[in-house]
Structures are given as C-alpha cells and as structure tokens.
C-alpha cells in the first residue's frame, strides 16, 4: 500500500506505468489494481500513522484474521490500525512487529 494526498492520481500513475494500463478499482478514498494476483493499494496519507514516503505496507493473507492477530499480539506485536471492514467478506488490520516494522493482515 502506498500513501498519498491524491491516491487516485498516484494509483493512475502506477497502473499506467507499472501495469500497462490495468483497470483501477475505487473503494471510498482507497484505490487499487491487481497485477498478476498482487493487489497494489493507494490510500490517503496520515501524517502520524502513514506519512507520504513511508514504506509500503505488506499485507499477509490469513484464513482467520482474529486468531492470527491475537497470536501476533502475544508474540510482541502491537496494533497500528484496525481491524477495518473492507467489504462483507474481508477485514484488514495493520500491526507493528517488535522491531518497529509495519505490516498488515488481510482475511475474513
């Protein structure tokens, strides 16, 4: 996921220049496209949690977001954002590992 004050503009640039013009999908203020099964997401920047120029957040798929999240909290991770409902069958959250790296979980 990339963060920007204009996620639609950034998404369009990446879709055109990296992905050869693949179609964009809008979900509220979030934009994304799929390239060979990989989702590239573009989200409004947050100056505290996800500033412009911050590293992209890698999302790991899980069959059980809640249990995976709880297990990672026990292992020393902390919550960064969410869980958020993306649609009727999908939730995401962002966590910080014990070393300060932000990553996401994506699952039902």
Secondary structure, 3 states (H helix, E strand, C coil): CEEECCHHHHHHHHHHHCCCCCCCEEECCEEEEEECCEEEEEEECECCCECCCCCCCEEEEECCHHHHHHHHHHCCCEEEEEEEEEECCEEEEEEECCCCCEEEEEEC
